[in-house]
Amino acid sequence: MSIHLTRDLEALHRNLLSMCAAVEEMIHQAVAGLAEPAYDKVRILASRDDDIDRWDVRIEEECLKILALHQPVAIDLRRITTVLKISSELERVADLGVHIAERACGLLTGPVPEVPENLKQMAHTAVSMLHRSIDSYVELDSDLARAVCAEDDEVDQLNREIIAELIARMQAAPDYVEPALHMFSAARHVERVADHATNIAEDVVYLVEGRIVRHRTKIEQTESPVTRL
């Protein structure tokens, strides 16, 4: 590897980590806002989302520049394609942070309901998954990445429980319909954060092992015995 390629890859790595830290902080604040919604938080997060959009564009431009100038192969090529994918996932997570804060503010139109305990648990798990998916990239740890992927089923189950609980609340108290719908939407956005964390973890497995594990279970379930042979 040339010294110039090494330098450019290190700069790319630093920029991605800066973007990661900013997005993770956004999600922390958005989730905390479910218990204490405020319009000011939405404006702040929206401003930070603009910064994340600029990071996303900058990183993509750097990746394209490295591809054009150095024509990397093997692990270096995988790293660049992985950075491109992770940057895109992080940009979408930042969008979800704004959406969560907006849904929290929708609760201000009436009595603010208590956040369901399983929603708090799901939010904690989703944020933890995002943090550890980023750690797996930094440490090039595919085992950690696979552990993150395995937790997505837990978040999906919590989301189903939250939906059932919110439906029961709405049936018991019609006045609860509007706030429950905002809470339902917020829960869906939190669940999507976990999905993006899973995507990042899958990208890390590809980076480290060179194996594409995305959709692997679904593909294996639909393959015929002849195809597998």
C-alpha positions in Angstrom: 0.0 0.0 0.0 1.4 3.4 -0.9 1.9 6.1 1.7 -0.6 8.3 -0.1 -3.3 5.6 0.0 -2.6 5.0 3.7 -2.9 8.7 4.5 -6.2 9.0 2.6 -7.6 5.9 4.3 -6.7 7.2 7.7 -8.4 10.6 7.0 -11.5 8.8 5.7 -11.5 6.7 8.9 -11.3 9.8 11.1 -14.1 11.5 9.2 -16.4 8.5 9.5 -15.7 8.2 13.3 -16.6 11.9 13.7 -19.8 11.3 11.9 -20.5 8.2 14.0 -20.1 10.2 17.2 -22.4 12.9 16.1 -25.1 10.5 15.0 -24.9 8.5 18.2 -25.3 11.7 20.3 -28.4 12.7 18.2 -30.1 9.4 18.9 -29.3 9.6 22.6 -31.0 13.0 22.7 -33.9 12.0 20.6 -34.7 9.0 22.7 -34.4 11.0 25.9 -36.8 13.5 24.5 -39.6 10.9 24.5 -39.9 11.4 28.3 -39.3 15.1 28.1 -40.5 16.4 24.7 -39.6 20.0 23.7 -39.8 21.9 20.4 -36.3 23.4 20.9 -34.8 19.9 20.8 -36.4 19.3 17.4 -34.9 22.5 16.0 -31.4 21.6 17.5 -31.6 18.0 16.1 -32.7 19.3 12.7 -29.7 21.6 12.5 -27.4 18.7 13.4 -29.1 16.6 10.8 -28.0 19.2 8.2 -24.4 18.7 9.5 -24.7 14.9 9.1 -25.9 15.4 5.5 -22.8 17.4 4.8 -20.6 14.7 6.4 -22.3 12.1 4.2 -21.6 14.0 1.1 -18.0 14.7 2.1 -17.3 11.1 2.9 -18.7 9.9 -0.4 -16.6 12.4 -2.3 -13.5 11.2 -0.4 -14.3 7.6 -1.2 -14.7 8.4 -4.9 -11.5 10.3 -4.9 -9.6 7.4 -3.4 -11.1 4.9 -5.9 -10.1 7.2 -8.8 -6.6 8.0 -7.7 -5.4 4.7 -6.1 -7.6 2.0 -7.6 -7.4 -0.1 -4.3 -7.9 -3.8 -4.2 -8.7 -6.5 -1.6 -9.2 -5.3 2.0 -8.6 -1.6 1.0 -11.4 -1.8 -1.6 -13.7 -3.5 0.9 -12.9 -0.8 3.5 -13.9 2.0 1.1 -17.1 0.3 0.0 -17.9 -0.4 3.6 -17.4 3.2 4.6 -19.7 4.3 1.8 -22.4 2.0 3.1 -21.9 2.9 6.8 -22.0 6.6 6.0 -25.4 6.1 4.2 -26.8 4.1 7.1 -25.7 6.8 9.6 -27.3 9.5 7.6 -30.6 7.6 7.7 -30.2 7.1 11.5 -29.8 10.9 11.9 -33.0 11.4 10.0 -34.7 9.0 12.4 -33.4 11.0 15.3 -35.3 14.0 14.0 -38.4 12.0 13.4 -38.4 10.6 16.9 -38.1 14.1 18.4 -41.0 15.3 16.2 -43.2 12.4 17.3 -42.3 13.2 20.9 -43.4 16.8 20.4 -46.7 15.5 19.1 -47.4 14.4 22.6 -47.4 18.0 23.8 -50.9 18.6 22.4 -52.4 16.9 25.3 -51.5 15.1 28.6 -48.1 13.5 28.1 -48.5 9.8 28.6 -46.0 7.7 30.4 -43.5 6.1 28.1 -44.1 2.3 28.1 -41.3 0.4 29.8 -40.8 -1.9 26.9 -40.3 1.2 24.6 -37.6 2.4 27.0 -36.0 -1.1 26.9 -36.2 -1.1 23.1 -34.7 2.3 22.8 -31.9 1.3 25.1 -31.2 -1.8 23.1 -31.3 0.0 19.8 -28.9 2.7 20.9 -26.6 0.0 22.3 -26.7 -1.9 19.0 -25.8 1.3 17.1 -22.9 2.0 19.5 -21.6 -1.6 19.3 -21.9 -1.8 15.5 -19.7 1.2 15.3 -17.3 -0.4 17.8 -17.2 -3.5 15.7 -16.1 -1.3 12.7 -13.4 0.4 14.8 -12.1 -2.9 16.2 -12.6 -4.9 13.0 -14.4 -7.4 15.2 -16.8 -9.6 13.1 -17.8 -11.6 16.2 -19.1 -8.4 17.8 -20.8 -7.5 14.6 -22.6 -10.8 14.5 -23.7 -10.4 18.1 -25.3 -7.1 17.1 -27.2 -8.7 14.2 -28.5 -11.4 16.6 -30.2 -8.7 18.8 -32.4 -7.4 16.0 -34.9 -10.2 16.7 -35.2 -9.0 20.3 -36.0 -5.4 19.2 -38.6 -6.7 16.7 -40.3 -8.7 19.5 -40.3 -5.6 21.8 -41.8 -3.6 18.9 -44.7 -6.1 18.6 -45.3 -6.0 22.3 -45.4 -2.2 22.2 -47.9 -2.2 19.4 -50.2 -4.6 21.3 -50.0 -2.5 24.4 -50.7 0.7 22.6 -53.7 -0.9 20.8 -55.1 -2.1 24.2 -54.7 1.4 25.7 -56.5 3.0 22.7 -59.4 0.5 23.0 -59.7 1.2 26.8 -59.5 5.0 26.5 -60.5 6.7 23.2 -58.8 9.9 24.4 -55.6 8.1 24.3 -55.8 7.5 20.5 -53.8 10.5 19.3 -50.9 10.3 21.8 -50.8 6.5 21.3 -50.4 7.0 17.6 -47.5 9.4 18.2 -45.9 6.8 20.6 -46.5 4.1 18.0 -44.7 6.1 15.3 -41.8 6.9 17.7 -41.5 3.2 18.5 -41.4 2.4 14.8 -38.5 4.9 14.3 -36.6 3.4 17.2 -37.0 -0.1 15.7 -35.6 1.3 12.4 -32.5 2.5 14.3 -31.9 -1.1 15.3 -32.3 -2.2 11.7 -29.7 0.3 10.5 -27.3 -0.8 13.3 -27.8 -4.3 12.0 -27.0 -3.2 8.5 -23.8 -1.6 9.7 -22.8 -4.7 11.6 -23.4 -6.8 8.4 -21.2 -4.4 6.5 -18.5 -5.0 9.1 -18.7 -8.8 8.6 -18.2 -8.1 4.9 -15.2 -5.9 5.6 -13.5 -8.3 7.9 -14.4 -11.7 6.4 -15.2 -10.8 2.8 -18.6 -12.5 3.2 -21.9 -10.9 2.3 -24.3 -12.0 5.1 -27.1 -9.6 4.3 -30.3 -11.5 3.6 -28.4 -14.8 4.1 -31.0 -16.5 6.2 -33.8 -15.6 3.8 -31.8 -16.8 0.8 -30.9 -20.1 2.5 -34.5 -20.7 3.4 -35.7 -20.2 -0.2 -33.0 -22.1 -1.9 -34.0 -25.5 -3.2 -31.8 -28.6 -2.3 -30.5 -28.7 -5.8 -29.4 -25.1 -5.7 -27.6 -25.7 -2.5 -25.7 -28.5 -4.0 
